[in-house]
Amino acid sequence: MRIDKYLWCVRYYKTRNIATEACKKGHISINGQTVKPSREVFPTDKIRLRKDQIYYELTVLDIPDSRVGAKLTDIYRLDTTPPEAFESAELLKYAKEHYRKKGTGRPTKKDRRDIEDYLDDDESPESE
């Protein structure tokens, strides 16, 4: 089975077209080699894919006939993604919350005071 179809079948991508684009961009590798969408997948292959700034690592256990339900995906793949990958994504999510979004205009008076208070808190322990 083709790699793009396999990733679609085991529900890593919502459509085959998205899976194909990920292959073309070099986000997917099998056994350490970047692959084209037409690359065949076999049991025991190690797949590494980048999705939403997380590097997933999985091992192919079996090849499905067609797209499978979400509860049945574990029959066809073994997810060996390290927990640190998810933790770093969580930290990245929290880091983004502290920045103002582009295009929201100038800071309000309350925003400016919050920023000044935050900067004053950082400077006070150093001066003592």
Buried (B, 14 or more C-beta within 10 A) or exposed (E): BBBBBBBBBBBBBEEBEBBBBBBEEEBBBBEEEEBEBEBEBEEEBBBBBBBEEEBBBBEBBEBBEEEBEEEEBEEBBEEEBEEEBEEBEEEEEEEEEEEEEEEEEEEEEEEEEEEEEEEEEEEEEEEE
